[in-house]
Amino acid sequence: MNIFTYLLLGFLVVCAVAVSLTKNLLVSISIFMSYSLVMSVIWIILESPDLAITEAAVGAGVTTLLFFVTLKKIHAIIRSEGKEGDHTDE
């Protein structure tokens, strides 16, 4: 179990560094969500299920949803102009 815990802690450090170095906002939010999910697993390993549920619900759920809505409101998420099959080369 120790090796698994160390792997999770290493993944947390990688996520923290990656989220600060990423230029793409969508990728940054996805990394933040994975950080929160791994943190909730660590809370379970530390035998603190109340914190694990809170971290999963707030960190990975509500906060990520609010970030996606904010990106949509500021038009950082852009829809493609046409459907995938509609591309024609001229």
C-alpha positions in Angstrom: 0.0 0.0 0.0 2.9 2.3 0.6 4.0 2.2 -3.1 0.5 3.1 -4.2 0.4 6.1 -1.8 3.7 7.3 -3.1 2.5 7.0 -6.7 -0.6 9.0 -5.8 1.5 11.7 -4.1 3.9 11.9 -7.1 0.9 12.2 -9.4 -0.3 15.2 -7.2 3.0 16.9 -7.6 3.0 16.3 -11.4 -0.6 17.7 -11.6 0.3 20.8 -9.6 3.3 21.5 -11.9 1.4 20.7 -15.1 -1.6 22.9 -14.2 0.7 25.9 -13.7 2.7 25.3 -17.0 -0.3 24.6 -19.2 -1.4 27.3 -21.6 -4.7 25.8 -22.7 -7.5 26.5 -20.2 -9.5 23.4 -20.9 -6.5 21.2 -20.3 -5.7 23.1 -17.1 -9.3 22.5 -15.8 -9.0 18.8 -16.6 -5.8 18.5 -14.8 -7.3 20.3 -11.8 -10.2 17.9 -11.8 -7.9 14.9 -11.8 -5.9 16.5 -9.0 -9.1 16.7 -6.9 -10.0 13.1 -7.7 -6.6 11.8 -6.7 -6.8 13.9 -3.5 -10.1 12.3 -2.6 -8.5 8.8 -3.0 -5.7 9.9 -0.7 -8.3 11.1 1.9 -9.8 7.6 1.7 -6.4 6.0 2.3 -6.0 8.3 5.3 -9.3 7.0 6.6 -11.2 10.2 6.3 -14.2 9.5 4.2 -16.0 12.8 5.0 -13.2 14.8 3.5 -12.9 12.4 0.6 -16.6 12.9 -0.3 -16.3 16.7 0.1 -13.2 16.8 -2.1 -14.8 14.7 -4.8 -18.0 16.7 -4.7 -16.6 20.2 -4.4 -13.2 19.9 -5.9 -13.9 17.6 -8.9 -17.6 18.3 -9.3 -18.9 21.8 -8.5 -15.6 23.7 -9.0 -14.9 22.1 -12.3 -18.4 22.7 -13.5 -18.1 26.4 -12.5 -14.8 26.7 -14.4 -16.4 25.2 -17.5 -19.4 27.6 -17.3 -17.0 30.5 -16.8 -15.0 29.6 -19.8 -18.2 29.3 -21.8 -19.4 32.7 -20.6 -16.1 34.5 -21.5 -16.1 32.8 -24.9 -12.9 30.9 -24.2 -14.6 27.7 -25.5 -15.3 28.2 -29.2 -17.7 25.9 -31.1 -16.5 24.7 -34.5 -18.2 26.4 -37.4 -19.5 23.3 -39.2 -20.0 19.6 -38.6 -17.1 17.2 -38.9 -18.2 15.8 -42.3 -18.8 19.2 -43.9 -15.1 20.1 -44.5 -14.4 20.7 -48.2 -11.1 21.6 -49.7 -11.2 24.4 -52.2 
